Amino acid sequence: MPETHRPTDAQRIAPDVDPRWVDAFVLEARLRDVPGDRIGDALAEVGAHCRDSGEPADVDFGDPTAYARAVAETFPTPRPSWLPHLAPLVVEIAGMVVVITAVGELARGRDVTVTWGLLAMLAVLVAGCGVVALLGGRLLELVVRRPLVAAVGLGAAATAVLVPAALLLQIDAPIAVLPAPVALAGGLLLLAAGIVADVTLARRGRTADPVVGPGQEPTPRRVGTLLPFTVLAWTAIGCVVVGVVGATSGG
């Protein structure tokens, strides 16, 4: 049975253009943060020229990647900041760490000791998120163009953050001692605040930017996020583990 190929929205705008050329152009334009309607306009121009001339797009427009870069230069847009999207994650991670720690101590019947090591670990995680926010666009481009290199690099970067964080956690110089229920409530508050901020940002600040042709009205779709639910799942798993360990080990 022959395999059918369902054209994308971008390919429908320029049906007379090689789909591979269209896909390569759209990918590069997306990486350059060109708006969807501007991508559609450019594709419509290319498609009309190819239809009238009967020539493939690469004859008059050249390499699709280079042409996308040229289009991006005529419609410069600032690189979006990833910091607003990662700030809620930092709060969620802090809440997760506090909640898991509090549950573990609650199972042991002990208070929660806030140490310099815990604060230092959180500071390292915050710094790591900050670096990702600053390099977000370049990291995304690396993932798309060289996924293997990106996987190795991100693994090394995660190790470079998590190993010092784990070592810093061993610094047990106390700062304050809190009742476990109080620490648990504080951690849940942080977790809830981060999740609310993340969901609110997803609903109000991020919308899908579809590729549309000239005269077409885009249908904005809100971009959801699974990240808060992932953090909740990690928190639940961590609480079960430390709760079981704490209950079996005693005080």
C-alpha positions as CSV (number, residue, x, y, z in Angstrom):
1,M,0.0,0.0,0.0
2,P,1.6,3.3,-1.0
3,E,2.6,5.6,1.8
4,T,0.6,8.9,1.8
5,H,2.2,12.1,2.9
6,R,0.0,14.7,4.5
7,P,1.2,18.2,3.6
8,T,1.9,20.6,6.4
9,D,0.4,24.1,6.5
10,A,3.6,25.6,5.2
11,Q,3.6,23.1,2.2
12,R,0.0,24.0,1.4
13,I,1.0,27.6,1.1
14,A,3.6,26.7,-1.6
15,P,2.4,23.5,-3.2
16,D,4.6,24.0,-6.2
17,V,7.8,24.0,-4.1
18,D,9.8,20.9,-3.1
19,P,8.5,20.0,0.4
20,R,12.0,19.4,1.6
21,W,13.0,23.0,0.6
22,V,9.9,24.3,2.4
23,D,10.6,22.3,5.5
24,A,14.2,23.4,5.7
25,F,13.2,27.1,5.1
26,V,10.6,27.0,7.9
27,L,12.9,25.3,10.3
28,E,15.6,27.9,9.9
29,A,13.1,30.7,10.0
30,R,11.6,29.4,13.2
31,L,15.1,29.2,14.7
32,R,15.6,32.9,13.7
33,D,12.3,33.8,15.4
34,V,10.6,34.9,12.2
35,P,6.8,35.3,12.9
36,G,4.5,32.7,11.3
37,D,2.7,35.2,9.1
38,R,6.0,36.5,7.7
39,I,7.1,33.0,7.0
40,G,3.8,32.4,5.1
41,D,4.3,35.6,3.1
42,A,7.8,34.5,2.0
43,L,6.6,31.0,1.1
44,A,3.7,32.5,-1.0
45,E,6.2,34.6,-2.9
46,V,8.5,31.6,-3.5
47,G,5.5,29.4,-4.5
48,A,4.1,32.0,-6.9
49,H,7.5,32.5,-8.6
50,C,8.1,28.7,-9.0
51,R,4.6,28.3,-10.4
52,D,5.1,31.1,-13.0
53,S,8.7,30.2,-13.9
54,G,8.4,26.4,-13.7
55,E,11.8,26.3,-12.0
56,P,12.6,24.8,-8.6
57,A,13.0,27.1,-5.7
58,D,16.7,26.5,-5.3
59,V,17.4,27.9,-8.7
60,D,16.3,31.4,-8.0
61,F,16.2,31.4,-4.2
62,G,19.2,29.2,-3.5
63,D,19.7,27.2,-0.3
64,P,16.6,27.3,1.9
65,T,18.6,27.9,5.0
66,A,20.5,30.9,3.6
67,Y,17.2,32.3,2.2
68,A,15.6,32.0,5.6
69,R,18.4,33.9,7.1
70,A,18.0,36.6,4.5
71,V,14.3,36.9,5.3
72,A,15.1,37.1,9.0
73,E,17.5,40.0,8.4
74,T,14.7,41.9,6.6
75,F,12.4,41.3,9.6
76,P,14.6,41.5,12.6
77,T,13.0,40.4,15.9
78,P,14.7,40.4,19.3
79,R,15.5,37.0,20.7
80,P,12.8,36.1,23.3
81,S,14.0,35.9,26.8
82,W,13.7,32.4,28.4
83,L,14.1,33.8,31.9
84,P,10.4,34.4,32.5
85,H,9.7,30.8,31.6
86,L,12.5,29.4,33.8
87,A,11.8,31.6,36.9
88,P,8.7,29.6,37.9
89,L,10.7,26.4,37.4
90,V,13.3,27.6,39.9
91,V,10.5,28.3,42.5
92,E,9.0,24.8,41.8
93,I,12.4,23.1,42.3
94,A,12.9,25.0,45.5
95,G,9.5,23.9,46.7
96,M,10.1,20.3,45.6
97,V,13.3,20.1,47.6
98,V,11.8,21.6,50.7
99,V,8.7,19.4,50.5
100,I,10.7,16.2,50.0
101,T,13.1,17.1,52.8
102,A,10.2,18.0,55.2
103,V,8.4,14.7,54.4
104,G,11.5,12.7,55.1
105,E,12.1,14.4,58.5
106,L,8.4,14.2,59.3
107,A,8.5,10.4,58.8
108,R,11.5,10.3,61.2
109,G,9.8,12.4,63.7
110,R,12.4,15.1,63.6
111,D,12.6,18.8,62.8
112,V,14.0,20.2,59.6
113,T,17.4,21.8,59.9
114,V,18.1,24.4,57.3
115,T,21.8,24.3,56.5
116,W,24.2,26.4,54.4
117,G,24.6,23.3,52.2
118,L,20.9,23.3,51.3
119,L,21.0,27.0,50.4
120,A,24.2,26.6,48.4
121,M,22.6,23.7,46.5
122,L,19.6,25.8,45.6
123,A,21.9,28.6,44.6
124,V,23.7,26.3,42.2
125,L,20.5,25.1,40.7
126,V,19.3,28.7,40.3
127,A,22.5,29.7,38.6
128,G,22.2,26.7,36.3
129,C,18.7,27.7,35.3
130,G,20.0,31.3,34.7
131,V,22.7,30.0,32.3
132,V,20.0,28.0,30.4
133,A,17.9,31.1,30.2
134,L,20.7,33.2,28.7
135,L,21.7,30.5,26.2
136,G,18.2,29.2,25.5
137,G,18.1,30.2,21.8
138,R,21.5,28.8,21.0
139,L,20.9,25.6,22.9
140,L,17.7,25.0,20.9
141,E,19.6,25.6,17.7
142,L,22.3,23.1,18.8
143,V,19.6,20.5,19.6
144,V,18.0,20.9,16.2
145,R,21.2,20.9,14.2
146,R,23.5,18.6,16.1
147,P,21.4,16.5,18.4
148,L,24.2,14.1,19.4
149,V,26.5,16.9,20.4
150,A,23.7,18.6,22.2
151,A,22.9,15.4,24.2
152,V,26.5,15.0,25.2
153,G,26.9,18.7,26.0
154,L,23.6,18.9,28.0
155,G,24.6,15.7,29.9
156,A,28.0,17.2,30.8
157,A,26.3,20.4,31.8
158,A,23.8,18.7,34.0
159,T,26.6,16.7,35.7
160,A,28.6,19.9,36.2
161,V,25.6,21.4,38.0
162,L,24.3,18.4,39.9
163,V,27.6,17.0,41.2
164,P,28.6,20.3,42.9
165,A,25.0,20.7,44.2
166,A,25.1,17.2,45.8
167,L,28.5,17.9,47.3
168,L,27.4,21.3,48.7
169,L,24.4,19.6,50.3
170,Q,26.8,17.7,52.6
171,I,27.7,21.0,54.3
172,D,25.7,20.6,57.5
173,A,26.4,23.9,59.1
174,P,22.9,24.8,60.5
175,I,21.2,28.1,60.0
176,A,17.8,27.5,61.5
177,V,15.6,24.6,62.7
178,L,12.0,24.5,61.7
179,P,9.2,22.1,62.7
180,A,8.7,19.6,59.9
181,P,5.0,20.6,59.4
182,V,6.0,24.3,59.0
183,A,8.7,23.4,56.5
184,L,6.2,21.2,54.6
185,A,3.7,24.0,54.5
186,G,6.4,26.4,53.2
187,G,7.5,24.0,50.6
188,L,4.0,23.4,49.4
189,L,3.4,27.1,49.2
190,L,6.5,27.5,47.0
191,L,5.5,24.6,44.8
192,A,2.0,26.0,44.4
193,A,3.3,29.5,43.6
194,G,5.7,28.2,41.0
195,I,3.0,26.0,39.3
196,V,0.5,28.9,39.3
197,A,3.0,31.2,37.7
198,D,4.0,28.6,35.1
199,V,0.4,27.8,34.2
200,T,-0.5,31.5,34.1
201,L,2.4,32.3,31.9
202,A,1.5,29.5,29.5
203,R,-2.1,30.7,29.2
204,R,-1.4,34.4,28.9
205,G,2.1,34.9,27.7
206,R,2.6,32.1,25.1
207,T,0.4,31.4,22.1
208,A,1.0,29.2,19.1
209,D,2.3,31.2,16.1
210,P,1.1,29.2,13.0
211,V,2.5,29.6,9.5
212,V,-0.3,31.3,7.5
213,G,-0.4,32.5,4.0
214,P,-1.3,36.1,2.8
215,G,-4.9,37.0,3.7
216,Q,-5.3,34.0,6.0
217,E,-6.4,34.6,9.6
218,P,-4.4,32.7,12.2
219,T,-6.1,30.8,14.8
220,P,-4.1,31.4,18.0
221,R,-3.8,28.4,20.2
222,R,-2.6,28.5,23.8
223,V,0.6,26.6,24.3
224,G,0.2,24.4,27.4
225,T,3.0,23.0,29.5
226,L,3.5,19.6,31.1
227,L,6.4,20.9,33.2
228,P,4.4,21.6,36.4
229,F,2.8,18.2,36.3
230,T,6.3,16.6,35.8
231,V,7.6,18.5,38.9
232,L,4.5,17.3,40.8
233,A,5.2,13.7,39.8
234,W,8.9,14.0,40.8
235,T,7.8,15.5,44.2
236,A,5.3,12.7,44.8
237,I,7.9,10.0,44.0
238,G,10.5,11.7,46.1
239,C,8.0,12.0,49.1
240,V,7.1,8.3,48.8
241,V,10.8,7.3,48.8
242,V,11.9,9.4,51.7
243,G,8.7,8.7,53.6
244,V,9.3,4.9,53.3
245,V,13.0,5.2,54.2
246,G,12.3,7.5,57.1
247,A,9.5,5.3,58.5
248,T,11.6,2.2,58.3
249,S,14.8,3.8,59.7
250,G,13.1,5.4,62.7
251,G,14.3,8.5,64.5
